[in-house]
Amino acid sequence: MPHYALLALIVLAGTGGELCVSRAMKEAGEPFHLHPSAILKTIFAALRTPWMWLGIGMMATAFFALLGALSVYNVSFVVPVTALSYVFGALGSTLFLREQVTRGRWLGILMVAFGVTLVFLGKS
Amino acid sequence: MKRSKDGVSRKPLILFLIAIMMFAGPLGNVLLGKGMKQVGSLWVWPPPKLIATGIKIFGTGSIWLGIASLMIFIVAYMLALSLADYSYVQPVSSFAYGVVALLGHVMLGEYVSWLRCAGITVISMGVFIVSRTKPQTTEHF
């Protein structure tokens, strides 16, 4: 049972990290043109926000939780379960980034959740 | 689909990059799985044991091969995004779950039950639907 905490950490820390990086990039603003110097300027602007460092820390945590989970479970079990990040990503983007999630996207997300449930039930 | 300045279609290159993505991403995860199985029990406490565990993990060849494979995936993904639309490239990720199960079975001898296969198929369909929805830009910050 405690090993399920690793799966939860992969999904929650991974999704949280992506949301934080997304927020940092939105705060930094988009580059005016796709010249390498403009892109670098945007990246450095994002690195000056605390959200970016929080996001990097959370994504690193998710990576080490993935390594921990892979030491216990089969890869054909762990990787499909990480698809739950689509569910938490949609919830997080709605609540945290105030994005609109369309009905079609919710349908896909529900299918992902149902598929992960089947993978859990098929865990021999 | 973009064309190069001389009017030549870039579709073969994009398909090549997508093929790399479909193989390198799942292969990276399978190699990480193989490496972590080789490492064995993980100790995170007390701190000296945590350091020893870290040294053991990053002293395993499969872990570095897995990380290299995932980096190849990221580079191929970024190059594909620079040549084709996000909505064209992203649905490919839905097939990765199936490829992981296949590679896990072939390379690591993992048993993949029918119920797990069904779950992976439903997840792939769900991810495909999510990735085909129109991306929206929201400006709140």
Interface residues (C-beta under 8 A of the other chain):
Chain A: R23 K26 E27 L66 L67 G68 L70 S71 N74 V75 S76 F77 V78 V79 P80 A83 Y86 L97 R98 E99 Q100 T102 G104 R105 L107 G108 I109 L110 M111 V112 A113 F114 G115 V116 T117 L118 V119 F120 L121 G122 K123 S124
Chain B: P26 N29 V30 L32 G33 G35 M36 K37 V39 G40 S41 L42 I57 I63 A96 Y97 V100 A101 L103 G104 H105 L108 E110 Y111 V112 S113 W114 L115 R116 C117 A118 G119 I120 T121 V122 I123 S124 M125 G126 V127 F128 I129 V130 S131 R132 T133 K134 Q136 T138 E139 H140 F141
